[in-house]
């Protein structure tokens, strides 16, 4: 049986090959990884550009590369391949629950040394192993859900206990921001119609709860990508980058 794969470029440079796969039904009508790549690959491209902005400062020198990266939501491996090229980690642990995605992850990372793929539930495994950088492409994460519904709190506590140099969080609050901003204002958060105001309230909450600060944010119309680091590394200014519509092709494009 001949399997036809699709070929892509990540960040206009790095080869990525995708096995055929079917989108899974997601809670709350959200898009699965395969659905994004089959139908909304430009959105994935913008996500990759966000990750590039946040991850690039963490690349080690060639002679001192002891970096350990944990990626608990591996998906189809787009971020995984970007991480490999941007950081070249010594060890890269990838977890994923979906069987089609796990098969795809084994396929697309097989030529990269130091990569370990496991089928696992992030609720059980995230933060169990120490890492220098956790890249957490959470399927459902917002400040309101985290602070009021305890969503991902245990997992965050496990990660912070290892004192990693950075945790990157995917936060869906950017989508329909005007509604989110109103909900935050009702709870006493100091936000406005500018999405960038979210960075400061996120920073204040995480400093008080975990002693971690927001050091960088990249965002577009549907997602925030937020980097938190130990408070001692905070430089008095949050680096912010907006990824505008129409540029996703620079992050991911079909061949």
C-alpha positions as CSV (number, residue, x, y, z in Angstrom):
1,X,0.0,0.0,0.0
2,X,1.4,3.4,-1.1
3,X,0.8,6.2,1.4
4,X,0.8,9.7,-0.2
5,X,2.2,12.3,2.1
6,X,2.0,16.1,1.7
7,X,5.2,18.2,1.8
8,X,5.5,21.6,3.5
9,X,8.0,24.3,4.4
10,X,8.3,25.6,7.9
11,X,9.6,29.2,8.2
12,X,10.4,29.1,4.5
13,X,13.4,26.9,5.2
14,X,12.7,23.6,7.0
15,X,11.1,20.5,5.3
16,X,8.1,19.0,6.9
17,X,6.2,15.9,5.7
18,X,2.7,15.0,6.7
19,X,1.0,11.7,6.7
20,X,-2.7,11.6,5.8
21,X,-5.0,11.9,8.9
22,X,-8.5,12.5,9.9
23,X,-9.6,15.4,12.1
24,X,-10.9,14.3,15.5
25,X,-14.0,15.7,17.1
26,X,-12.9,18.3,19.7
27,X,-14.8,19.6,22.7
28,X,-16.5,23.0,22.4
29,X,-16.2,22.9,18.6
30,X,-12.5,23.6,18.6
31,X,-10.3,22.6,15.7
32,X,-8.0,19.5,15.9
33,X,-4.4,19.6,14.7
34,X,-5.3,17.8,11.5
35,X,-8.2,20.0,10.9
36,X,-6.0,23.1,11.2
37,X,-3.5,21.7,8.6
38,X,-6.2,20.4,6.3
39,X,-8.4,23.6,6.4
40,X,-6.6,26.4,8.2
41,X,-2.9,25.9,7.6
42,X,-2.3,29.7,7.4
43,X,-3.4,30.0,11.0
44,X,-0.8,27.3,11.9
45,X,1.8,29.4,10.0
46,X,1.0,32.4,12.2
47,X,1.4,30.2,15.3
48,X,4.9,29.1,14.1
49,X,5.9,32.7,13.6
50,X,4.8,33.4,17.2
51,X,6.9,30.5,18.5
52,X,9.9,31.6,16.5
53,X,9.8,35.0,18.2
54,X,9.6,33.5,21.7
55,X,12.0,30.6,21.2
56,X,14.9,32.1,19.3
57,X,16.6,33.8,22.2
58,X,17.1,30.4,23.9
59,X,19.3,28.8,21.4
60,X,22.5,27.5,23.0
61,X,26.0,27.9,21.5
62,X,27.2,24.9,19.5
63,X,29.7,23.9,22.2
64,X,27.3,24.2,25.1
65,X,24.1,22.7,24.0
66,X,22.6,20.9,27.0
67,X,19.1,22.2,26.4
68,X,16.1,20.0,27.4
69,X,12.8,20.8,25.8
70,X,9.4,19.3,26.8
71,X,6.5,19.6,24.4
72,X,3.4,18.0,25.9
73,X,1.0,18.7,23.0
74,X,2.9,17.5,20.0
75,X,0.1,17.6,17.6
76,X,1.2,16.9,14.0
77,X,4.8,17.9,14.7
78,X,4.9,21.4,13.1
79,X,6.1,23.0,16.3
80,X,8.4,20.0,16.9
81,X,10.3,20.5,13.7
82,X,10.5,24.2,14.3
83,X,11.9,23.6,17.8
84,X,14.5,21.2,16.4
85,X,15.8,23.8,14.0
86,X,15.5,26.9,16.2
87,X,16.9,25.3,19.4
88,X,18.7,22.1,18.4
89,X,18.0,20.7,21.9
90,X,20.0,17.9,23.4
91,X,16.8,16.2,24.4
92,X,13.3,16.9,23.1
93,X,10.5,15.0,24.9
94,X,7.2,15.1,22.9
95,X,3.8,13.9,24.3
96,X,0.6,13.5,22.5
97,X,-2.7,11.7,23.2
98,X,-4.2,11.3,19.7
99,X,-3.1,8.1,17.9
100,X,-3.0,9.6,14.4
101,X,-0.9,12.5,15.7
102,X,1.5,10.1,17.6
103,X,2.0,8.1,14.4
104,X,2.7,11.4,12.5
105,X,5.2,12.5,15.2
106,X,7.2,9.3,15.0
107,X,7.2,9.7,11.2
108,X,8.3,13.4,11.0
109,X,10.9,13.3,13.8
110,X,12.6,10.0,13.1
111,X,15.7,11.6,11.6
112,X,16.3,14.0,14.5
113,X,18.6,12.8,17.3
114,X,17.5,13.3,20.9
115,X,13.7,13.2,20.2
116,X,11.5,11.0,22.3
117,X,7.8,10.6,21.4
118,X,5.3,9.1,23.9
119,X,1.5,8.7,23.7
120,X,0.4,10.2,27.0
121,X,-2.1,12.4,28.7
122,X,-0.7,15.8,29.6
123,X,-3.0,16.0,32.7
124,X,-1.0,13.1,34.1
125,X,2.5,13.7,32.7
126,X,3.0,17.4,32.1
127,X,5.7,18.7,34.5
128,X,6.6,15.2,35.8
129,X,10.0,15.4,34.0
130,X,12.2,18.4,34.4
131,X,13.0,20.6,31.4
132,X,14.7,23.8,30.6
133,X,11.8,24.9,28.3
134,X,8.3,23.7,28.3
135,X,6.4,24.5,25.1
136,X,2.7,24.1,26.0
137,X,0.3,24.4,23.1
138,X,-2.7,24.0,25.4
139,X,-5.9,23.1,23.7
140,X,-7.9,25.2,26.3
141,X,-6.2,27.8,28.3
142,X,-7.2,31.3,29.4
143,X,-6.4,33.3,32.5
144,X,-10.0,33.1,33.6
145,X,-10.1,29.3,33.3
146,X,-6.8,28.9,35.0
147,X,-7.6,31.2,38.0
148,X,-11.3,30.4,38.5
149,X,-11.7,26.8,37.2
150,X,-8.2,25.5,38.2
151,X,-7.6,24.5,34.7
152,X,-4.0,23.2,34.3
153,X,-3.1,24.4,37.8
154,X,-1.6,21.1,38.9
155,X,0.4,20.8,35.7
156,X,1.7,24.4,36.0
157,X,2.7,23.8,39.6
158,X,4.7,20.7,38.6
159,X,6.5,22.6,35.8
160,X,7.4,25.5,38.0
161,X,8.7,23.2,40.7
162,X,11.6,22.4,38.3
163,X,12.4,26.1,37.9
164,X,12.6,26.0,34.1
165,X,14.1,29.0,32.3
166,X,10.9,29.4,30.3
167,X,7.4,28.1,29.9
168,X,5.5,29.0,26.7
169,X,1.8,29.0,27.0
170,X,-0.8,29.0,24.2
171,X,-3.8,31.1,25.4
172,X,-7.0,31.4,23.4
173,X,-8.1,34.7,24.8
174,X,-7.2,36.7,21.7
175,X,-10.2,35.2,19.8
176,X,-13.2,37.6,20.2
177,X,-11.0,39.8,22.3
178,X,-13.8,42.4,22.9
179,X,-15.8,39.8,24.8
180,X,-12.8,38.5,26.7
181,X,-11.8,42.1,27.7
182,X,-15.3,42.8,29.1
183,X,-15.2,39.5,31.1
184,X,-11.8,40.4,32.5
185,X,-12.9,44.0,33.4
186,X,-15.9,42.6,35.3
187,X,-13.4,40.6,37.4
188,X,-11.4,43.7,38.1
189,X,-8.6,43.2,35.6
190,X,-7.1,46.3,34.1
191,X,-7.4,45.6,30.4
192,X,-8.6,47.7,27.4
193,X,-9.5,47.2,23.8
194,X,-5.8,46.6,22.9
195,X,-4.8,43.0,23.2
196,X,-1.4,43.9,24.5
197,X,-3.0,45.0,27.8
198,X,-3.5,41.3,28.5
199,X,0.2,40.8,28.9
200,X,0.3,43.0,32.0
201,X,-2.6,41.3,33.8
202,X,-1.2,37.9,32.9
203,X,2.2,39.0,34.3
204,X,0.7,40.3,37.6
205,X,-1.2,37.1,38.2
206,X,1.7,34.7,37.4
207,X,4.1,36.8,39.5
208,X,1.8,36.6,42.5
209,X,0.9,32.9,42.1
210,X,4.1,31.3,40.8
211,X,6.9,34.0,41.0
212,X,7.1,33.8,37.2
213,X,6.9,36.9,35.0
214,X,5.7,37.5,31.4
215,X,8.8,38.4,29.4
216,X,7.5,38.1,25.9
217,X,4.2,37.8,24.0
218,X,3.4,37.1,20.4
219,X,-0.1,37.2,19.2
220,X,-2.6,37.3,16.3
221,X,-6.3,37.4,15.9
222,X,-7.1,34.0,17.6
223,X,-4.2,33.2,19.9
224,X,-1.7,34.6,22.4
225,X,1.6,32.9,22.8
226,X,3.0,33.9,26.2
227,X,6.5,33.3,27.6
228,X,6.9,33.3,31.3
229,X,10.2,33.1,33.1
230,X,11.5,33.2,36.7
231,X,10.9,36.7,38.2
232,X,14.7,37.2,38.5
233,X,15.0,37.3,34.7
234,X,12.4,40.0,34.2
235,X,13.9,43.0,32.4
236,X,11.2,45.6,33.2
237,X,9.7,45.5,29.8
238,X,7.6,42.8,28.0
239,X,8.7,42.1,24.4
240,X,5.6,42.1,22.3
241,X,5.1,41.1,18.6
242,X,1.9,41.2,16.6
243,X,1.6,38.7,13.8
244,X,-0.8,40.4,11.2
245,X,-3.2,38.7,8.9
246,X,-1.7,37.4,5.6
247,X,1.7,36.5,6.8
248,X,1.0,32.9,7.9
249,X,2.6,31.6,4.6
250,X,6.0,32.7,6.0
251,X,5.5,30.3,8.9
252,X,4.1,27.3,7.1
253,X,3.3,26.7,3.4
254,X,2.5,23.7,1.2
255,X,5.0,22.7,-1.4
